[in-house]
Structure formats: C-alpha cells, structure tokens
Amino acid sequence: MAPDGAAMSNRARTANAFPMRTPTSTPRAVDDPVALYVHAYVPVGLSEARWPQVQELVVAQVLRLNVGLETMRRCIRALAYLTSWCVDQHIPIDVEHVLDPDTVERYCTEGLSGTEASMSRVRGDLRRLGRTLTATAPWEPLPAPLSRTKLPPPYSRAELALIERDIARQATALRRQTASATSLLGLGAGLDGRWNTKVRGTAVKKVGGLVVVEVPDPAARRVVVRAGFAEDLLGLAAAAGEGLLIGDRKVSKNSSSEFAADIIIDGGRIPFSPARLRSTWLVAHLEAGTQLPTLLQAAGMRTFGSLGDLLGFVRPLADGEARTQLAGA
C-alpha cells in the first residue's frame, strides 16, 4: 500500500531519504534505462519460485524512486534480498512490514553476509529506503545536522593599530585591563570567549625561555605565546597574580562578549571581538607555516575544516618562494 501524498512528501524531505518521483515528474520514456533495467531484473541466487513471490512489491516500490541507474542497481538488489528473507521469516510482504526498522535491523544482523564494508552499504541503503518509501513504519527522524559557525574574519593591520591605540584610552582602569588582557590572550595565544575570562595570572609563565599559557577547559592545553606579545602578557600576569587577567570581575557564561561590548575602538566603528582576535592569531600561524597538527593542538581544535574560512585572508607567497616550498617538502 503506497503512502498518502502528505506522508510521502514528509518522508521525501527527511535528511537521509532517496529522491522520489511525484505526480508532476516527467513520465518515463519507453527506452528509459532505469525502468528497462528494473523490469528485466532477476536477482542472482533467488530460486525461480521465489522471485515471483516478491517481484511485484520490489518493482513497484523501487519505481517510486527518482534515482539514476547505479543507485537503482543497489536499491533493487537490497530490497529484493530483504523481501525474500521476509518470506522465510513469515513477515507480511508489504512495504510497511518489509521496511520496518526492526525488520531491517534483524535482516542486517541475521540474514546479511559479506564484507563489513558491503554490509554497511546495504544497511545504509535499506535505512534510506525505509525512510523514503514507508508511511507508518516507526522510523526515528534523523537529527537535524548541526550547522557550523563560520570563523569571523581577522583584523586588518590598520584595525589592529587602532585597537592597540585605543586600549589605553578606555574610560576606566578596569576596562583598560580587560581590553589589554583580551587582546593579548587573543592575538598572542588564540584564546577567545571560551577561555579569556578564566585565565589567571599564575597560568602565564616562562618555560624554557618561552612564555606559555596554561589554558583551562574546554580543551585544556599549554599554548606558547607569540613572541611579539609574550613580554606584555607576562607583565600583565605578574600584576594580576592569583587574580584573573581581565581584572577583578564577576564572571558568568556570557561575560566575555559583554565585557568586549564595553570596549570602544575608533569611536565604536570597530567592534572589539575576541573571536576576531583568535582568527587573527590563526591567520598569523597559517602565514608563518605552522604545521597543522601543531596549530590544531594549540588552538584546541579537533579538525582543520573550519580553517578553510580563513584561507582567503592568508597572504599568498611569491611564486618563487611557493615553488621553493613545494620543492623542499
């Protein structure tokens, strides 16, 4: 029994479903290779008596899909063998029972054989068929994909000059300390709002001639501070002692963004952003050629995919230097 139009439409919109043909789809041509393949298909390994028992259901259901020939080959094969297994298990041969999630999982556990990769592929195809073709089978909706927050652009050199100038011009001593700490931690160690309100003076120290920050959770780690910011950060830490680098403040979840909003740069024309300070640090390391594993560890990042957001801000090498780097690898 085919699902009604509303249910079919909802299933088709499911994230991991196959595309479906609709009443407005272009009719199949008489020489359509997908339809010709489906109508001529005979599964290898099924007896002459078995295929006629399951053919009607299998053919009717796969022809509802709007897929190419290669995908159709996988789908009809997977559904044919699943449906044949259902006959042996005395499961009713209708789409809601055959493509019920429990049936699919039982079949993949008990009735499917092959390499791990091939079985995983069949399981994935059957799950997609179940979500696409059934109307009442209790498939759990897939979780919505998490959208990744894009990294903000770094500050330009001109903007950084204005930030440095105006940090000393903040209205109060506490704001000047907060602005200085936020800037030094961001530009020197790549710390944004997840960390900069948690770092105490005692977390900044010299180790082996280098200034480092012992970064707290999340992603606790030790980060070496960029040389151009190291001594200023060390001096600020010495003054803060056991206290927070940002000053004597009451800190909450959103404190970093709230404190940053109080910092006025260029008369308010340049927002003071811990995230943009971190992006500036990331770009500086990309331009310096810091190895990706080293940079990821220092940044508290698990993958480098988001760094693609910043590649357009990395100054390209001159042709000669680029060739030298490529040749010297």
CORLIN-V213128 format. One record per residue. N is the residue number from 1. PSI is psi as a letter, one per 40 degrees, with the letter a starting at -180 (NA if undefined). OMEGA is omega in whole degrees, 0 to 359 (999 if undefined). NEAR is the number of other C-alpha atoms within 10 Angstrom. Layout:
# CORLIN-V213128
n:N psi:PSI omega:OMEGA near:NEAR
n:N psi:PSI omega:OMEGA near:NEAR
This chain:
# CORLIN-V213128
n:1 psi:h omega:182 near:10
n:2 psi:i omega:179 near:15
n:3 psi:i omega:178 near:15
n:4 psi:i omega:188 near:10
n:5 psi:d omega:182 near:12
n:6 psi:d omega:180 near:10
n:7 psi:d omega:180 near:16
n:8 psi:d omega:181 near:18
n:9 psi:d omega:179 near:15
n:10 psi:d omega:180 near:12
n:11 psi:d omega:182 near:24
n:12 psi:d omega:180 near:18
n:13 psi:e omega:179 near:15
n:14 psi:i omega:191 near:17
n:15 psi:d omega:189 near:15
n:16 psi:f omega:181 near:17
n:17 psi:i omega:172 near:17
n:18 psi:i omega:174 near:23
n:19 psi:i omega:184 near:16
n:20 psi:i omega:168 near:19
n:21 psi:i omega:181 near:15
n:22 psi:i omega:178 near:14
n:23 psi:d omega:181 near:7
n:24 psi:e omega:178 near:6
n:25 psi:i omega:177 near:9
n:26 psi:h omega:180 near:8
n:27 psi:i omega:179 near:10
n:28 psi:h omega:176 near:10
n:29 psi:i omega:182 near:10
n:30 psi:d omega:180 near:8
n:31 psi:f omega:179 near:8
n:32 psi:h omega:186 near:11
n:33 psi:d omega:180 near:12
n:34 psi:d omega:180 near:19
n:35 psi:d omega:179 near:18
n:36 psi:d omega:180 near:12
n:37 psi:d omega:182 near:14
n:38 psi:d omega:183 near:18
n:39 psi:d omega:180 near:12
n:40 psi:e omega:188 near:8
n:41 psi:h omega:172 near:14
n:42 psi:h omega:184 near:17
n:43 psi:h omega:177 near:15
n:44 psi:h omega:176 near:9
n:45 psi:e omega:175 near:9
n:46 psi:i omega:181 near:13
n:47 psi:i omega:178 near:11
n:48 psi:d omega:180 near:10
n:49 psi:d omega:186 near:8
n:50 psi:d omega:185 near:13
n:51 psi:d omega:178 near:19
n:52 psi:d omega:179 near:12
n:53 psi:d omega:186 near:14
n:54 psi:e omega:188 near:20
n:55 psi:d omega:185 near:20
n:56 psi:d omega:180 near:11
n:57 psi:d omega:185 near:18
n:58 psi:d omega:183 near:25
n:59 psi:d omega:181 near:17
n:60 psi:d omega:184 near:14
n:61 psi:d omega:183 near:21
n:62 psi:d omega:178 near:21
n:63 psi:e omega:174 near:17
n:64 psi:e omega:181 near:16
n:65 psi:i omega:176 near:19
n:66 psi:g omega:185 near:16
n:67 psi:i omega:178 near:17
n:68 psi:i omega:187 near:10
n:69 psi:d omega:183 near:15
n:70 psi:d omega:178 near:9
n:71 psi:d omega:179 near:14
n:72 psi:d omega:178 near:19
n:73 psi:d omega:179 near:16
n:74 psi:d omega:186 near:14
n:75 psi:d omega:183 near:22
n:76 psi:d omega:178 near:22
n:77 psi:d omega:181 near:17
n:78 psi:d omega:182 near:20
n:79 psi:d omega:180 near:26
n:80 psi:d omega:182 near:21
n:81 psi:d omega:174 near:20
n:82 psi:d omega:183 near:23
n:83 psi:d omega:176 near:30
n:84 psi:d omega:177 near:21
n:85 psi:d omega:179 near:18
n:86 psi:d omega:177 near:22
n:87 psi:d omega:181 near:15
n:88 psi:d omega:182 near:8
n:89 psi:e omega:180 near:11
n:90 psi:f omega:175 near:8
n:91 psi:h omega:181 near:14
n:92 psi:h omega:183 near:12
n:93 psi:g omega:169 near:18
n:94 psi:i omega:191 near:18
n:95 psi:d omega:182 near:23
n:96 psi:d omega:178 near:20
n:97 psi:d omega:182 near:19
n:98 psi:d omega:182 near:25
n:99 psi:f omega:171 near:28
n:100 psi:i omega:182 near:21
n:101 psi:d omega:178 near:19
n:102 psi:d omega:178 near:14
n:103 psi:d omega:181 near:19
n:104 psi:d omega:182 near:22
n:105 psi:d omega:177 near:16
n:106 psi:d omega:180 near:12
n:107 psi:d omega:182 near:20
n:108 psi:d omega:179 near:17
n:109 psi:d omega:189 near:12
n:110 psi:d omega:190 near:10
n:111 psi:e omega:185 near:13
n:112 psi:h omega:177 near:18
n:113 psi:i omega:180 near:11
n:114 psi:a omega:177 near:8
n:115 psi:i omega:180 near:9
n:116 psi:d omega:181 near:8
n:117 psi:d omega:182 near:9
n:118 psi:d omega:179 near:12
n:119 psi:d omega:177 near:15
n:120 psi:d omega:179 near:13
n:121 psi:d omega:179 near:14
n:122 psi:d omega:178 near:19
n:123 psi:d omega:179 near:19
n:124 psi:d omega:179 near:13
n:125 psi:d omega:181 near:19
n:126 psi:d omega:177 near:23
n:127 psi:d omega:178 near:19
n:128 psi:d omega:177 near:18
n:129 psi:d omega:179 near:23
n:130 psi:d omega:180 near:26
n:131 psi:d omega:183 near:29
n:132 psi:d omega:195 near:27
n:133 psi:e omega:182 near:25
n:134 psi:i omega:178 near:25
n:135 psi:d omega:185 near:22
n:136 psi:e omega:178 near:13
n:137 psi:h omega:191 near:17
n:138 psi:g omega:175 near:14
n:139 psi:h omega:176 near:16
n:140 psi:h omega:176 near:8
n:141 psi:i omega:178 near:11
n:142 psi:i omega:176 near:10
n:143 psi:i omega:178 near:8
n:144 psi:h omega:179 near:8
n:145 psi:i omega:179 near:7
n:146 psi:h omega:179 near:6
n:147 psi:h omega:181 near:6
n:148 psi:h omega:177 near:7
n:149 psi:h omega:182 near:7
n:150 psi:h omega:178 near:11
n:151 psi:h omega:180 near:15
n:152 psi:i omega:180 near:15
n:153 psi:i omega:176 near:17
n:154 psi:i omega:173 near:22
n:155 psi:i omega:174 near:21
n:156 psi:i omega:178 near:11
n:157 psi:d omega:180 near:10
n:158 psi:d omega:178 near:8
n:159 psi:d omega:179 near:15
n:160 psi:d omega:178 near:18
n:161 psi:d omega:179 near:11
n:162 psi:d omega:178 near:14
n:163 psi:d omega:180 near:23
n:164 psi:d omega:180 near:14
n:165 psi:d omega:191 near:13
n:166 psi:e omega:176 near:17
n:167 psi:d omega:181 near:19
n:168 psi:e omega:183 near:15
n:169 psi:e omega:181 near:15
n:170 psi:i omega:192 near:18
n:171 psi:d omega:182 near:12
n:172 psi:i omega:179 near:10
n:173 psi:d omega:180 near:12
n:174 psi:d omega:178 near:14
n:175 psi:d omega:178 near:21
n:176 psi:d omega:179 near:19
n:177 psi:d omega:180 near:20
n:178 psi:d omega:181 near:27
n:179 psi:d omega:181 near:27
n:180 psi:d omega:181 near:21
n:181 psi:d omega:181 near:23
n:182 psi:d omega:180 near:27
n:183 psi:d omega:182 near:27
n:184 psi:d omega:179 near:25
n:185 psi:d omega:180 near:28
n:186 psi:d omega:183 near:27
n:187 psi:d omega:183 near:25
n:188 psi:d omega:186 near:27
n:189 psi:e omega:176 near:27
n:190 psi:f omega:182 near:28
n:191 psi:h omega:177 near:28
n:192 psi:a omega:186 near:22
n:193 psi:e omega:177 near:21
n:194 psi:d omega:187 near:17
n:195 psi:d omega:195 near:19
n:196 psi:e omega:176 near:26
n:197 psi:e omega:182 near:25
n:198 psi:e omega:187 near:18
n:199 psi:h omega:177 near:22
n:200 psi:i omega:182 near:22
n:201 psi:d omega:182 near:23
n:202 psi:e omega:179 near:18
n:203 psi:e omega:179 near:19
n:204 psi:h omega:185 near:26
n:205 psi:i omega:174 near:19
n:206 psi:h omega:178 near:14
n:207 psi:h omega:179 near:10
n:208 psi:f omega:179 near:7
n:209 psi:e omega:179 near:7
n:210 psi:i omega:176 near:13
n:211 psi:h omega:181 near:20
n:212 psi:i omega:173 near:22
n:213 psi:h omega:172 near:26
n:214 psi:h omega:188 near:16
n:215 psi:h omega:179 near:22
n:216 psi:i omega:174 near:16
n:217 psi:i omega:0 near:11
n:218 psi:i omega:180 near:9
n:219 psi:f omega:178 near:15
n:220 psi:h omega:184 near:13
n:221 psi:i omega:174 near:14
n:222 psi:h omega:181 near:18
n:223 psi:h omega:174 near:21
n:224 psi:h omega:183 near:19
n:225 psi:h omega:176 near:25
n:226 psi:h omega:189 near:20
n:227 psi:d omega:183 near:11
n:228 psi:e omega:182 near:11
n:229 psi:e omega:190 near:17
n:230 psi:d omega:185 near:22
n:231 psi:d omega:178 near:15
n:232 psi:d omega:180 near:15
n:233 psi:d omega:178 near:26
n:234 psi:d omega:178 near:22
n:235 psi:d omega:178 near:12
n:236 psi:d omega:180 near:18
n:237 psi:d omega:179 near:23
n:238 psi:d omega:179 near:17
n:239 psi:d omega:182 near:13
n:240 psi:d omega:180 near:18
n:241 psi:b omega:179 near:14
n:242 psi:e omega:184 near:13
n:243 psi:i omega:177 near:17
n:244 psi:i omega:178 near:21
n:245 psi:d omega:182 near:30
n:246 psi:e omega:179 near:28
n:247 psi:i omega:183 near:19
n:248 psi:g omega:184 near:12
n:249 psi:i omega:170 near:14
n:250 psi:h omega:189 near:7
n:251 psi:h omega:175 near:13
n:252 psi:a omega:186 near:9
n:253 psi:d omega:185 near:10
n:254 psi:e omega:186 near:11
n:255 psi:d omega:185 near:16
n:256 psi:d omega:180 near:22
n:257 psi:d omega:179 near:15
n:258 psi:d omega:179 near:12
n:259 psi:d omega:181 near:20
n:260 psi:d omega:181 near:18
n:261 psi:d omega:180 near:13
n:262 psi:e omega:183 near:16
n:263 psi:h omega:184 near:23
n:264 psi:h omega:179 near:20
n:265 psi:h omega:179 near:20
n:266 psi:f omega:178 near:13
n:267 psi:f omega:180 near:9
n:268 psi:e omega:183 near:11
n:269 psi:d omega:179 near:8
n:270 psi:h omega:177 near:15
n:271 psi:h omega:178 near:17
n:272 psi:h omega:191 near:23
n:273 psi:h omega:174 near:23
n:274 psi:d omega:180 near:24
n:275 psi:d omega:178 near:20
n:276 psi:d omega:174 near:20
n:277 psi:d omega:177 near:27
n:278 psi:d omega:178 near:27
n:279 psi:d omega:178 near:26
n:280 psi:d omega:177 near:26
n:281 psi:d omega:180 near:23
n:282 psi:d omega:180 near:25
n:283 psi:d omega:179 near:22
n:284 psi:d omega:179 near:19
n:285 psi:d omega:177 near:18
n:286 psi:d omega:178 near:19
n:287 psi:d omega:181 near:15
n:288 psi:e omega:179 near:10
n:289 psi:f omega:176 near:10
n:290 psi:h omega:180 near:13
n:291 psi:i omega:185 near:10
n:292 psi:d omega:179 near:14
n:293 psi:d omega:178 near:13
n:294 psi:d omega:181 near:10
n:295 psi:d omega:180 near:17
n:296 psi:d omega:180 near:16
n:297 psi:d omega:180 near:16
n:298 psi:d omega:182 near:21
n:299 psi:e omega:183 near:19
n:300 psi:f omega:182 near:18
n:301 psi:i omega:179 near:14
n:302 psi:d omega:180 near:10
n:303 psi:i omega:183 near:11
n:304 psi:e omega:184 near:11
n:305 psi:d omega:183 near:8
n:306 psi:e omega:178 near:13
n:307 psi:d omega:176 near:18
n:308 psi:d omega:178 near:11
n:309 psi:d omega:187 near:13
n:310 psi:e omega:186 near:18
n:311 psi:d omega:180 near:13
n:312 psi:e omega:180 near:11
n:313 psi:e omega:180 near:18
n:314 psi:h omega:181 near:16
n:315 psi:h omega:182 near:11
n:316 psi:i omega:176 near:11
n:317 psi:i omega:170 near:11
n:318 psi:i omega:184 near:9
n:319 psi:d omega:182 near:9
n:320 psi:d omega:180 near:9
n:321 psi:d omega:177 near:11
n:322 psi:d omega:179 near:12
n:323 psi:d omega:179 near:11
n:324 psi:d omega:178 near:11
n:325 psi:d omega:181 near:11
n:326 psi:d omega:181 near:9
n:327 psi:d omega:184 near:8
n:328 psi:e omega:182 near:7
n:329 psi:NA omega:999 near:5
